[in-house]
Amino acid sequence: MLVIYPLSYVTLDGMGAPLSHLIISSLVMVRLQRLLFYMHEACSAVGSSNKAAAVAELRQSAEDLAQEWDVAEFGPTEAQRASVSYYLHAHAFSHSNSHDQLFLYRNQDCIRTQDLSLNPDCYSAGAEYYASTRQGAASMIARALNEAHSVVYDSAAWVNLTSPRLDWTWRISLNDLYTALHEISTEATQLAKQTLVTVVAANIALLVLCIVLIGYFVFFMVQPYQNRARKENVRIAELLSQLPTDLEVESLVVSALAIGNNEKDPNKQESTVDKAQDADEADEPLPSGFANLKDLDRPKRSA
């Protein structure tokens, strides 16, 4: 117990980093979807006031995504750690493990999956967006932010549904980039689960060990008394086997118990002695003429 509990505490303390990675990657995914939504709203808005409102929201979404991605890529600052609770144990994705580094900077394979992507078909070599999807998530995030800022500062005539900036953001951010971020969050989830399973297994082993030790303790504590009671039973049985067969054993036991109780209480001892003397006098033979009187004093026994 003195070893398992401190070990469990230290192990659970290490879950702060993967849980923080999971929170930050989930926030980046949410910020990315929010940026994509307001970019589409800005391009599809009718009227200058509606378009201006959508562009303002797009600017704020881009700033939020840039802040969250800076924390994810380079780690939070001391001010951010002090002000945001989930930044306390946060570390940069680039310093976590090789799996995250591959998806961030060195990925050269198609990362689209059938389950997460709206368009699971990967771009072939020579396609328009082939190079954009083979440079890692970091480059795709950087381009998504550049496209968002370009939509914010473009003229209203260029901000429409045929904008190539919206087309890139819609096709790449919704498929390749989202899948890369989902893989990073899945990796953090699996790491946190493995840590929790290790702690649970250690505590289960401790519980089983405690139960076994308690069982051994109870067994060895009760065993001497059981041996003593068994020997006493054997001894009493041997003594009873030596008694005559026509002896009333129950009366003998009652008399022995009465004598033992009288030794503890002198008053009871005197009354018992008087009763014994009366019984002896009652057993003395009476003269021939007074035999019937003796029979009157004795209680009649049932056949």
C-alpha positions as semicolon CSV with decimal commas, in nm:
position;residue;x (nm);y (nm);z (nm)
1;M;0,000;0,000;0,000
2;L;0,284;0,239;0,082
3;V;0,430;0,169;-0,262
4;I;0,117;0,145;-0,479
5;Y;-0,051;0,466;-0,364
6;P;0,248;0,698;-0,424
7;L;0,313;0,522;-0,755
8;S;-0,051;0,570;-0,857
9;Y;-0,037;0,937;-0,760
10;V;0,277;0,996;-0,964
11;T;0,132;0,806;-1,261
12;L;-0,196;0,997;-1,251
13;D;-0,004;1,322;-1,227
14;G;0,147;1,233;-1,564
15;M;-0,199;1,231;-1,721
16;G;-0,202;1,610;-1,720
17;A;-0,001;1,635;-2,043
18;P;-0,209;1,396;-2,261
19;L;-0,535;1,536;-2,125
20;S;-0,415;1,887;-2,198
21;H;-0,318;1,778;-2,551
22;L;-0,664;1,631;-2,594
23;I;-0,831;1,954;-2,480
24;I;-0,614;2,176;-2,696
25;S;-0,648;1,959;-3,007
26;S;-1,025;1,950;-2,956
27;L;-1,029;2,330;-2,922
28;V;-0,824;2,366;-3,241
29;M;-1,074;2,141;-3,420
30;V;-1,363;2,353;-3,293
31;R;-1,187;2,677;-3,386
32;L;-1,117;2,539;-3,732
33;Q;-1,481;2,447;-3,787
34;R;-1,587;2,788;-3,660
35;L;-1,345;2,959;-3,901
36;L;-1,476;2,751;-4,191
37;F;-1,835;2,837;-4,098
38;Y;-1,780;3,214;-4,086
39;M;-1,575;3,206;-4,405
40;H;-1,867;3,041;-4,578
41;E;-2,104;3,295;-4,419
42;A;-1,887;3,583;-4,540
43;C;-1,876;3,445;-4,893
44;S;-2,250;3,370;-4,907
45;A;-2,380;3,679;-4,723
46;V;-2,614;3,910;-4,912
47;G;-2,583;4,279;-4,838
48;S;-2,292;4,484;-4,717
49;S;-2,398;4,488;-4,351
50;N;-2,440;4,111;-4,334
51;K;-2,110;4,057;-4,510
52;A;-1,932;4,299;-4,276
53;A;-2,073;4,121;-3,971
54;A;-1,963;3,782;-4,107
55;V;-1,616;3,918;-4,187
56;A;-1,582;4,053;-3,833
57;E;-1,671;3,712;-3,690
58;L;-1,426;3,553;-3,934
59;R;-1,149;3,783;-3,811
60;Q;-1,220;3,690;-3,449
61;S;-1,232;3,320;-3,537
62;A;-0,896;3,346;-3,713
63;E;-0,741;3,515;-3,407
64;D;-0,880;3,246;-3,175
65;L;-0,752;2,967;-3,400
66;A;-0,409;3,131;-3,424
67;Q;-0,386;3,160;-3,044
68;E;-0,490;2,799;-2,983
69;W;-0,255;2,673;-3,252
70;D;0,039;2,871;-3,110
71;V;-0,023;2,702;-2,775
72;A;-0,051;2,363;-2,943
73;E;0,262;2,405;-3,153
74;F;0,494;2,597;-2,920
75;G;0,338;2,561;-2,574
76;P;0,167;2,822;-2,356
77;T;0,338;3,122;-2,204
78;E;0,362;3,174;-1,829
79;A;0,079;3,429;-1,842
80;Q;-0,141;3,181;-2,029
81;R;-0,062;2,905;-1,777
82;A;-0,165;3,135;-1,494
83;S;-0,488;3,252;-1,658
84;V;-0,619;2,934;-1,830
85;S;-0,662;2,617;-1,625
86;Y;-0,609;2,363;-1,904
87;Y;-0,283;2,535;-2,003
88;L;-0,126;2,445;-1,667
89;H;0,010;2,105;-1,781
90;A;0,011;2,181;-2,153
91;H;0,317;2,106;-2,364
92;A;0,387;2,170;-2,729
93;F;0,274;1,900;-2,969
94;S;0,612;1,918;-3,137
95;H;0,776;1,805;-2,808
96;S;0,534;1,524;-2,723
97;N;0,608;1,222;-2,943
98;S;0,712;1,117;-3,290
99;H;0,355;1,040;-3,393
100;D;0,245;1,401;-3,348
101;Q;0,560;1,534;-3,511
102;L;0,489;1,321;-3,818
103;F;0,142;1,464;-3,862
104;L;0,262;1,816;-3,790
105;Y;0,568;1,852;-4,013
106;R;0,683;1,542;-4,202
107;N;0,370;1,370;-4,327
108;Q;0,389;1,283;-4,697
109;D;0,099;1,037;-4,713
110;C;-0,273;1,084;-4,756
111;I;-0,431;1,106;-4,414
112;R;-0,794;1,107;-4,518
113;T;-1,008;0,828;-4,373
114;Q;-1,340;0,686;-4,482
115;D;-1,498;0,746;-4,141
116;L;-1,404;1,112;-4,088
117;S;-1,375;1,264;-4,433
118;L;-1,664;1,380;-4,645
119;N;-1,454;1,303;-4,952
120;P;-1,235;1,001;-4,873
121;D;-1,060;1,002;-5,212
122;C;-0,701;1,124;-5,183
123;Y;-0,547;1,365;-5,432
124;S;-0,319;1,202;-5,684
125;A;0,016;1,335;-5,796
126;G;-0,024;1,642;-6,015
127;A;-0,360;1,740;-5,869
128;E;-0,425;2,101;-5,766
129;Y;-0,417;2,036;-5,390
130;Y;-0,179;1,742;-5,387
131;A;0,119;1,938;-5,249
132;S;-0,096;2,105;-4,983
133;T;-0,197;1,771;-4,833
134;R;0,154;1,622;-4,824
135;Q;0,330;1,873;-4,598
136;G;0,182;1,804;-4,256
137;A;-0,088;1,965;-4,043
138;A;0,124;2,266;-3,947
139;S;0,150;2,390;-4,304
140;M;-0,223;2,332;-4,362
141;I;-0,311;2,529;-4,046
142;A;-0,083;2,812;-4,155
143;R;-0,242;2,826;-4,500
144;A;-0,595;2,811;-4,354
145;L;-0,511;3,115;-4,141
146;N;-0,363;3,295;-4,443
147;E;-0,672;3,222;-4,651
148;A;-0,896;3,350;-4,371
149;H;-0,699;3,673;-4,336
150;S;-0,704;3,716;-4,714
151;V;-1,085;3,688;-4,715
152;V;-1,102;3,943;-4,432
153;Y;-0,893;4,201;-4,624
154;D;-1,014;4,123;-4,977
155;S;-1,260;4,350;-5,146
156;A;-1,626;4,257;-5,119
157;A;-1,639;4,170;-5,490
158;W;-1,390;3,886;-5,444
159;V;-1,562;3,743;-5,137
160;N;-1,816;3,505;-5,289
161;L;-1,892;3,134;-5,316
162;T;-1,658;3,095;-5,617
163;S;-1,360;3,223;-5,418
164;P;-1,058;2,988;-5,447
165;R;-0,978;3,067;-5,084
166;L;-1,312;2,924;-4,971
167;D;-1,266;2,627;-5,202
168;W;-0,924;2,538;-5,053
169;T;-1,041;2,587;-4,697
170;W;-1,354;2,383;-4,753
171;R;-1,179;2,091;-4,925
172;I;-0,861;2,070;-4,720
173;S;-0,965;2,191;-4,374
174;L;-1,279;1,980;-4,365
175;N;-1,098;1,662;-4,470
176;D;-0,718;1,638;-4,446
177;L;-0,657;1,892;-4,170
178;Y;-0,949;1,774;-3,960
179;T;-0,831;1,413;-3,990
180;A;-0,477;1,509;-3,883
181;L;-0,606;1,691;-3,575
182;H;-0,835;1,400;-3,495
183;E;-0,540;1,161;-3,510
184;I;-0,348;1,380;-3,265
185;S;-0,643;1,389;-3,022
186;T;-0,689;1,012;-3,058
187;E;-0,324;0,959;-2,971
188;A;-0,364;1,172;-2,658
189;T;-0,682;0,983;-2,563
190;Q;-0,512;0,646;-2,597
191;L;-0,217;0,762;-2,388
192;A;-0,449;0,885;-2,111
193;K;-0,645;0,558;-2,120
194;Q;-0,328;0,350;-2,095
195;T;-0,217;0,550;-1,793
196;L;-0,556;0,510;-1,625
197;V;-0,566;0,136;-1,700
198;T;-0,222;0,095;-1,542
199;V;-0,334;0,270;-1,224
200;V;-0,659;0,072;-1,206
201;A;-0,473;-0,257;-1,254
202;A;-0,226;-0,166;-0,978
203;N;-0,510;-0,081;-0,736
204;I;-0,694;-0,404;-0,821
205;A;-0,377;-0,601;-0,752
206;L;-0,342;-0,416;-0,421
207;L;-0,703;-0,500;-0,330
208;V;-0,655;-0,870;-0,408
209;L;-0,333;-0,875;-0,207
210;C;-0,506;-0,713;0,092
211;I;-0,788;-0,969;0,076
212;V;-0,538;-1,257;0,067
213;L;-0,341;-1,115;0,359
214;I;-0,656;-1,065;0,564
215;G;-0,763;-1,424;0,489
216;Y;-0,425;-1,559;0,599
217;F;-0,434;-1,346;0,913
218;V;-0,782;-1,465;1,011
219;F;-0,693;-1,827;0,935
220;F;-0,376;-1,832;1,142
221;M;-0,544;-1,636;1,422
222;V;-0,837;-1,878;1,453
223;Q;-0,640;-2,196;1,387
224;P;-0,484;-2,228;1,738
225;Y;-0,826;-2,198;1,903
226;Q;-0,970;-2,456;1,668
227;N;-0,688;-2,698;1,751
228;R;-0,740;-2,642;2,122
229;A;-1,116;-2,696;2,095
230;R;-1,060;-3,012;1,891
231;K;-0,821;-3,155;2,150
232;E;-1,062;-3,067;2,431
233;N;-1,346;-3,244;2,251
234;V;-1,131;-3,553;2,212
235;R;-1,033;-3,546;2,578
236;I;-1,394;-3,511;2,697
237;A;-1,504;-3,790;2,469
238;E;-1,233;-4,017;2,609
239;L;-1,340;-3,936;2,964
240;L;-1,707;-4,001;2,890
241;S;-1,622;-4,331;2,726
242;Q;-1,472;-4,452;3,054
243;L;-1,796;-4,399;3,251
244;P;-2,034;-4,691;3,322
245;T;-2,315;-4,736;3,077
246;D;-2,589;-4,724;3,344
247;L;-2,470;-4,388;3,482
248;E;-2,692;-4,087;3,425
249;V;-2,448;-3,857;3,248
250;E;-2,686;-3,560;3,231
251;S;-2,741;-3,557;3,609
252;L;-2,367;-3,582;3,660
253;V;-2,302;-3,285;3,433
254;V;-2,572;-3,078;3,602
255;S;-2,426;-3,155;3,944
256;A;-2,076;-3,065;3,827
257;L;-2,198;-2,733;3,686
258;A;-2,387;-2,659;4,007
259;I;-2,076;-2,728;4,215
260;G;-1,871;-2,502;3,990
261;N;-2,121;-2,219;4,023
262;N;-2,140;-2,265;4,402
263;E;-1,765;-2,233;4,434
264;K;-1,798;-1,885;4,289
265;D;-2,098;-1,789;4,515
266;P;-2,067;-1,899;4,886
267;N;-2,437;-1,828;4,958
268;K;-2,545;-2,062;4,685
269;Q;-2,294;-2,314;4,811
270;E;-2,461;-2,322;5,158
271;S;-2,809;-2,361;5,009
272;T;-2,683;-2,639;4,786
273;V;-2,525;-2,816;5,084
274;D;-2,853;-2,791;5,276
275;K;-3,040;-2,934;4,984
276;A;-2,790;-3,216;4,956
277;Q;-2,828;-3,295;5,324
278;D;-3,207;-3,294;5,291
279;A;-3,175;-3,528;4,997
280;D;-2,951;-3,762;5,198
281;E;-3,198;-3,764;5,486
282;A;-3,478;-3,834;5,244
283;D;-3,284;-4,132;5,111
284;E;-3,234;-4,282;5,463
285;P;-3,458;-4,587;5,527
286;L;-3,757;-4,516;5,750
287;P;-3,902;-4,751;6,000
288;S;-4,141;-5,009;5,867
289;G;-4,444;-4,828;5,991
290;F;-4,358;-4,497;5,824
291;A;-4,272;-4,616;5,472
292;N;-4,585;-4,459;5,324
293;L;-4,491;-4,113;5,457
294;K;-4,175;-4,122;5,258
295;D;-4,371;-4,197;4,945
296;L;-4,597;-3,897;5,008
297;D;-4,305;-3,652;5,015
298;R;-4,158;-3,776;4,692
299;P;-4,296;-3,647;4,365
300;K;-4,446;-3,910;4,147
301;R;-4,253;-3,993;3,829
302;S;-4,428;-4,064;3,507
303;A;-4,374;-4,403;3,361
